[in-house]
Amino acid sequence: MSAITLITLKEQIVAGLRDRSGLLGAIAISNDSGYSVLAEGSDLLLIVVYEDHMAEESISHYSKDGLRIQENRTTKSLLEARAGNREDRIIIHWMMQGEIWVDTNTYLEDFRTGLLQYPGLVKEQKLLSEFSLFLKRYLQCKDHLHADQVLDAYSCILRAIHHWARIVIIEEGVHPEIMVWDQVRKYNPGVYKLYDELTSSPETLKQRVELVLLACEFSVMSKMESCCQGLIRILEESEAPLSISELLVHPILEGLTNPNLPLMMSKLAKKGIIKEVAVASDDQLFSLEVKYTK
């Protein structure tokens, strides 16, 4: 789409949007490359936000001057809910990278500013979630390598260092973007270099995987305590040891996506960061339940 075409289209669309009741703002994502997944197959994607009582979430397609346009209508509450859990990366990318076309009372600009900030609790939750995913892929890689399944090991370690990259970005107080490697190169060139060596080094595939595994062992495993601070604090503040089931329903943890909690608790205990204790269980007369404490 040429710049002139986009300007003309913008003028026409903005004129129509301004007449809509309850409109808070509209943000546009242009498919300049012609194959952008972010634009969802359209030449232009519009995210149009309304006051809660003025609209329902919907999607419509229409054509204007030979261009395919998709309009995603949403409400203030739905938008903030999707962005709030920070797992919906595409909505974050739309809000951060799109061009604001209409902005009533600077709602979208203020919303975008808020996305740049990581509240302390959210940051802790994201570090814990990313570390749990890193740990799972890292250990899966070791298993595959032990079984001499090198291709599977490579797939797992590639996913592991992707989570590593997201960890170092979150530690900077920045939200990870979809295209994370260009972003991480700015904040931590060492992690990017490791990714580059894994994917393009002249060494054998097995040698590359072993190199990254070694780096994970000595560099990321040292981050276990800092990445799990939210979890550790729960144990510190609890008057009694807690079970896995009790931890899973804790307000700080219950909203996490796939926290791999049993795996993390086991590793934290083995490293002496937390303690395992055996507690008599009312439901299991002939065994003791394993619980955790700091």
Buried (B, 14 or more C-beta within 10 A) or exposed (E): EEEEBBEEBBEEBEEEBEEBEBBBBBBBBBBEEEEBEBBBEBBBBBBBBBBEEBBEEEEEEEEEEEBBBBBBBBBBEBBEEBBEBBBEBEBBBBBBEBEBBBBBEEBBEEBBEEBEEBEEEBBBBBBBBBBBBBBBBBBBBBEBBEEEBBEBBBBBBBBBBBBBBBBBBBBBEBBBBEEBBEBBBEBBEEBBEBBEBBEEEEEEEBEBBBBBBEBBEEEBBEBBEEBBBBBBEBBEEBEEBBBEEBBBEBEBBEBBEEBBBEEBBBBBBEEEBBEBBEEEBEEEEEEEBBBBBB
